[in-house]
Amino acid sequence: MADPGREGGQVRRVLLSLAALGFAVAAAAATPEDRLSAVFEAIEANRVDEALKRVDALLRDYPNFRLAYLVRGDLLLARSRPLLTFGNVVKTVPQDRIEGLREEALARLRAMRSRPSEDRLPRYVLQLHPGQKHVLVVDSRRSRLYVFGNDQGRPRLVADFYVTLGKNGVEKTREGDQKTPIGVYHVTGNLPRSKLTDFYGAGAFPINYPNEWDRRRGRNGHGIWLHGVPADLYSRPPRASDGCLVFANPDLESIGRYVQVGTTPVIIADAIEWSDAASVDAERRSLNAALEQWRADWQGRDTERYLGHYSQRFGAGGGQDYAAWAAHKRAVNAAKSWIKIELSRVAMFRYPREGDFVVVSFEQDYRSSTLSTTMRKRQYWIKEEGRWKIL
């Protein structure tokens, strides 16, 4: 006859083994930030031993994660006395370094506690064209990059990552100001680790700063990249770069899977404006209607109505003012007997910090009695007295 006590002991040992296995599998599947969040949750629930076990497991897998060491030191100290602040135990390390780790911890905690709900959308992403599979949106205040997928032209949140920005904050205006630019950009290249020094970690994705709008505003500088960190670091504090967007190497590798060189938009804002889908849809419909009317008036050779879609502040390039450009357009259109225009692959992104200001890009197939061209065109639309106009 079987011994019930012995059987019960065996069952308990099996259950404990399965629980340990489940913990190990979950740890292997979770990201380092997920695992750090679990440590913070255990600390908040006053489960210090569990928190210590989790942070030790994290450090075994990521021995260069400096923030985790600071957390571990606090946990050990908490066994003997109450903690007054975060980062109590390190007296020989410069305080600015400790402060940087504190700021990183707070940024990660805020992200854990305030992940946007599925019904909230970034107001900047009005429309993605079919070839843009993802868009990257940066919330500088939260030190967070959000990846949105293209769900029939509308953004859908698929991932988010901690990011380090410029030492002196955002809104770059000149070379060497150690600020991260604010604006709408796109990825222009993919530089592999093998072609870079260890400083850039897992690789780099340059963006097109300064773009056309930056140049019109007199902003300069160059070399703004999304890149990784040296091998001896896991991450850097929220404000520690010379203007680039810097990620933990595993995070950069994950982001790389969403990037299409020459296509993926990168929108950098000081703080993301979140909106509901109905409001975003209404603004998209309004701007699409204005764009279609612009196309129809041009195709119909109604030159005065066509010119009415442009702001008096419109800059045609080459130093030409609106009046000179309008006179040229009148002469060109008068010489044509017919015009046919088709627009496709339309993308629309509201510009951060610029109010009712949207960058619109599209493929333009232009045919007329004297000329035929196909090109990718970019326009800047602004609301003037309640009406969308091209600036």
N, C-alpha and C positions, 0 to 999 in steps of 0.2 A: 504493500500500500504506500502511495506517495506521501511524503511529509509536506503538509500544507504550508508550514513556516518556511521550509526550504524553497518550495515553489514560489512563494511570495517574494522571497529575497531575490530569486533569479529574475522574476518579472521586473522588480524594481531596478535591478542592474541593467536589464535590457532597455527599459524605458529611459534610464539615465544615459545610456550609450546612444540611443536614438536622439535624445535631446541634444547631447553634445555634438552629434553628427549634424543635426539640423542647424545648430549654431554655426558650425564650421562652414557648411554649405552656404548659409545666408551671408556670412562674412565674406566668403569668396565671391559671391554674386554682387554684393553691395559695393558702391564706390567708397573711396576713403572718406568723402564728406558725409555719405550716409552713415558710415560707421562712427564718425565723430559726432554726428547728430544723436546717435543712439547713446553715446557716452554722456552727452549733455542731458538727455532725457532721464538717464539713470541718476545723474547728479541731482536734478530737480526733484526726483522722487525720493531723494536721500538714500539711494542704494549705492553707497560708496564702493563696496567690495565688487559689485557687478560692474560699476563704471571703471574701476581699476583693471579688472580682468579684460574688459573690452578695449581699453586704451593700450594695454600691453600687447594684445593681439594685433591691434592696428600698427603699433610701432615695430613689431616683428616683420610685418609685411612692407612697411614704409618707414624705414629707419631715418629718413631725411625730413620727416614731417615735424618741424620744430614746434609748431603750435601744440601738437599732441604731447610733446615732452613737457611743455609748460603746464598743460592740464594734468599730466601725471604727477608732476611735482606738487601741485596744489592738492591733489587727492591724497598723496602720502602725508602731507602736512595736516590735512583735515582729520586724520585719525587721532591726532594729539591735541588739536585746538581749533576753535572756530576760525574760518577764513573771513578776513575783512574786505579784501579786494581780490581780483583775479590777477595771477602772476605774483604770488607772495614770496616764492622761495628762492628766487635767483637774485643774489646781491652783487655778484661780480659782473653780470652782464649789463651793458649800458641801458639806461632807462628808456631811451628812444627806441631801442630794439624791442624791449618788453612792451612798450606802448603800441608798437606796430603789430605785435602778436595779439594784444588785447583788441585792437581795432579789427583785425582779421576774424577773431572769434565772434565779435559782435555782428560783423557783416554776415558771417555764415549762419549765426543764430537767427538773425532777422529774415534771411532767405528761407530758413526752415519753417518759420512761424507765419510767414506772409506770402506763401506761394499763391499767385493769382488764380482765381477760380476759372473754370472753363468758359464761363459766359462773359468774361472780361477780355477785351482785345486791346492791343496797343493802337492808339488813335493814329499813329504815324503810318501804319500799313493799310492803305485804302484798297490797293489792288495789286496782286502779283500776276505777271503774265505766265502762260502755261509752261514756259521753259525754266522758270525760277522755282526750283523744288523747295527751297528754304530761304528764310530771311533771318539775319542775326540782328537782335535789338539789344542795345546796352543801356542799362540803368546805372548811371555813374554814381549816384548817391548811395545806391545799394551795393555797388561793386558786383554787379550781376549781369551776365550775358544770357539772354533768352533766345532759344532757337524755335522758330515757328515753321511748321510745314505748310505747304500750299494745298489747301482744301478747296478746290474749285475757285481759286482766286482769292480766297479768304484765309487769314492766318489761323493756325491751330498749334498751340503750344506742345512741343515734343520733348524739350530738354532745357536745362539751365545750368550755368556754371559760374563759380566765383572768378572774378577778374581783378587784376591789379591795373591801375591807371596812373596818370602822370603825377609826379611829386607835388606839382603846384596846381593840381586840379584839372579842370576842363576849359573848353573854349580857346583852343590854340589860335594864336594870331601871328606869331613870328618864330623864326628859327631859334632854337635853343631856349625857349621859354619853359620847357619841361611840363607842358600841358598836353592833354589829349584833345583832339578836335571834337567839335559838336557838328553833326551834319549827316547827310545821306551819301554814302560811299558804296563802293563795290570792291570785291577781292580781285586783284590784278595778277597775282602769281602764286606759285606754290614752291617754296624753297626747302628742299629736304635737309635733314640733319647733316648729311654727308658733305654739303656745300657750305656749312656754317660753322662758326666756332661753338664751343660748349655753352657760351653765354646764352645762346638762343634755344638751347634745349632740343626738343623733339622736332623743331622746324619752324617755318614762318610763312605767314600769308600777308603779303603787302596789300594795302588799300590805296585808292587813288586820291589821297590828300596831297596837295591842295586840288580840289576839283574846280570846275568852271565857276561855280558860285563863290568859292573861297577867293579865287583870283579876282573876281569882280569886286569883292569886298576888301581887297588889298591884303589878304592873309598870305603868309609864306611859310617856308619850312618844307621838310620832306622826310621820307623814311619812317612813316607810321605803319607799323606791322602788328599783326596778331602773332605772338610767338611764345615759346616755352621758357623754361628756366634751366640753369646749370644743374648738373647731375647731383651736386651736394645739397640741393634745395628741393623741397616739395612744392612750396609756393612762396609768394612774397606778400608783404603787407598791402593794404588797399591802395595806398598812395606811395609808390616806390619806383616807378619807371620814368624814363625821360620823355614820355608821351605815348609810348606804345601800349597796346593792350596785352597783358602778360598772363599766362595761364599755367597751371600745373601741367607737366608733360602728358600724363594720361588724359587730362581734359582736352588739351590741344589736339591730341590724336583722335579723340571722340568728335570734336568740332570739325576736324578735317573730313570726316565722313559725310558731313552735310554741305561742304563747300564745293561750288562749281566756279572755277577760275573764269573771270570775265563776266559772270552772271549773278552770283550771290550778292544781294544787297547787304550792307552793314550800316545800320542806323545807330548813331551814338547820341544819346540824349542825356541831359543832366538828371532828369527824373522822368520816367515813362508816364505819359498820360494814358490812363486806362479808360475804356469806354465800353458801352454795350453794343452788341451787334447791330441793333436797329439804327443807332446813331451813325455808326461807321457806314452802313449800307446807304443811308440817306445822303451822306456826304459824297460817297462814291457815285451814286446816281446823278447827283447835281453836277459833279465835275465831268462825268461822261457825257451828259447832255450838252454841256458847254463845248467840250471837245468835238462832239459830232456836229454841232452847229457851225463851229469854225471850219470843219472839213467841208460841210455842205455849201457854205458861203464861198469858199475858195473854189470848189468844183463848179459852182454855178456862175462864177466870174462876176459875182456881185461884190466888186472891189471895196466899196465904201462899208458895206456890212462886214466884209472880211477884215478890213483895217480896224473896225470898231471892237474887235476881239483883243486888240493890243493896248496896253497901257501907254500913256504918253511918256512914261519913263522907260519904255522898251529900249534895250540896247542891242542893236543889230550886229555889233562887232565892227572892228576897223575904225572906231571913232565916229561912226555914222550916227546921228541923232534920229529921233522918230520922224521928224518932218522930212528929212532927206531920204530916209528909208521908204516912207510912205509914197513919196513922189516916184521913186524908182519902181515900186511895186505897181503903181497905177500904169506906168509905161509898159512894164513887162506883161501884165495881164491884158492890156488893150491890144497887144500884138498877137494874141492867141485866139483861135476860133473855137477851141474846145479844151476842156481840162477834165481829167478823171483821176480821182485820188482814193486810195484804199489804205486804211490803217489796220494794223494787227499787232499782236503781242504787246498790248498796252499795260504799262505798270504805273502805279501812282503812289507816291510816298509824301506824306506831310513832313515838312522840315521842322525839326525841333527848334524851339525858341524864336520862331519867326511868325507866329500867329497863323492867319489863314494864308498859308504859302505852301504850295505843293509842287514837287518835281514830277513831271510826267514824261515818260519815254515810250516810244513806239516804233514799229517798222512802218515806213511810209513808202508806198508804191505810187509814184507820180507819173502820169502820162498826159501829154498835151500835144497840140498840133506842131510844136517846135522842139519838144524835149521830153525824154523819158529817163527817169532815175529811180533807184531804190536805195533807201538809206535808213539808218537808225537815227532818230531825231530825239533830242531832249529839250523840253520846254519848262519854264518856271511860271506857274499860274498863281495869281494873287487876287484876293477879293478887294475890289474898290467900289465903295458905295453899294455893297451887297451883290455885286456882279463879278463873276470870275473873268480875269483878263490875263493876258500873257505879258510877263515882265521881261 
